[in-house]
Amino acid sequence: MRYPIKLIARKAKVNKNGITPISLQYCFPAEKRVVLSTGVNIPIQYFNRKTGRISKELPLEYGNIRLLETTLTQKLRKAEDMVSYALKQKNTCPMKFLKENFNLDDKWGFEQMSDE
């Protein structure tokens, strides 16, 4: 199931060196949003807003493109799994759950979620 979670690079967060953090944005409902850091920082001109991908022209000094893309994909899937879990619980606000648990240890137990 697809949730309204997407990768964003906000122009308002660009530092003086032109670097911006890539974040996850989750909207639930449409007028409420939560923005979470992925830990990936690149020059804003190397992020394609439409596709949510990093440009292949990214200079090597900012990191390996494949590794960065893998990191972003894993974090996006983690957020989708967490929202799915929160929605199944029905008594948990998905935004609050995501905000409180997203930056916890990456070994956070999705095994627990599949058992329930």
C-alpha atoms as one frame of an Amber mdcrd trajectory, in Angstrom:
protein
   0.000   0.000   0.000   1.320   3.454  -0.848   1.283   6.143   1.771   1.803
   9.865   1.217   5.487   9.630   2.117   8.024  11.243  -0.151  11.608  12.427
  -0.223  12.069  16.183  -0.219  14.871  18.734  -0.288  13.672  22.059   1.088
  15.158  25.189  -0.427  14.653  26.978   2.896  17.102  24.562   4.563  20.018
  25.096   2.140  23.138  26.175   4.027  25.638  28.766   2.784  27.642  26.029
   0.989  24.569  25.012  -1.050  24.105  21.743   0.849  20.632  20.654   1.946
  19.387  17.686   3.953  17.184  15.171   2.159  14.146  14.527   4.345  11.089
  12.303   4.415   7.731  14.056   4.472   4.593  12.271   5.600   1.173  13.887
   5.255  -1.728  12.497   7.283  -4.217  14.027   6.765  -3.321  16.289   3.856
  -3.099  19.433   5.978  -0.766  17.938   8.626   2.841  17.008   7.935   5.814
  15.517   9.674   9.316  15.940   8.236  12.094  13.549   9.286  15.801  13.674
   8.510  17.382  10.863   6.507  20.922  11.920   7.365  21.776  12.418   3.673
  23.073  15.883   2.749  23.842  16.925  -0.837  23.848  20.091  -2.958  20.242
  20.889  -3.815  20.899  21.015  -7.569  21.683  17.272  -7.537  18.281  16.255
  -6.175  15.403  15.707  -8.602  12.217  16.766  -6.829   9.894  15.060  -9.313
  11.475  11.621  -9.068  12.836  11.930  -5.520  16.220  10.684  -6.743  19.805
  11.878  -6.620  21.335  12.940  -9.935  24.002  10.692 -11.423  26.178  13.819
 -11.792  26.627  14.147  -8.024  30.344  14.751  -7.336  32.041  11.868  -5.531
  33.028  14.153  -2.648  29.396  14.046  -1.439  29.265  10.265  -1.376  28.649
   7.205  -3.494  25.359   7.656  -5.390  24.370   3.989  -5.103  25.000   3.956
  -1.367  23.082   7.215  -0.858  20.156   5.949  -2.974  20.132   2.672  -1.032
  20.058   4.588   2.246  17.165   6.757   1.059  15.206   3.733  -0.200  15.696
   1.873   3.083  14.551   4.861   5.132  11.523   5.372   2.880  10.536   1.707
   3.260  11.092   1.877   7.011   8.751   4.878   7.232   6.126   3.111   5.093
   6.332  -0.006   7.295   6.006   2.074  10.455   2.962   3.924   9.134   1.389
   0.644   8.047   1.961  -0.797  11.506   0.511   2.271  13.234  -2.571   2.201
  11.015  -3.123  -1.494  11.803  -2.995  -0.692  15.533  -5.947   1.704  15.025
  -5.366   3.347  18.410  -2.018   4.851  17.416  -1.633   8.114  15.526   0.633
   7.252  12.558   2.255  10.700  12.579   3.087  10.560  16.269   4.290   6.953
  16.028   6.540   7.753  13.058   7.948  10.870  14.678   8.735   9.072  17.951
  10.210   5.887  16.471  11.798   6.719  13.116  15.196   7.810  14.420  15.539
   4.942  16.858  18.086   2.218  16.224  17.817   0.867  12.657  17.488  -2.627
  14.100  14.038  -1.632  15.324  12.009  -4.846  15.345   9.833  -5.149  12.291
   9.695  -8.821  13.251   7.421  -7.763  16.099   5.093  -6.055  13.672   4.762
  -9.055  11.376   3.910 -11.357  14.307   0.886  -9.300  15.332
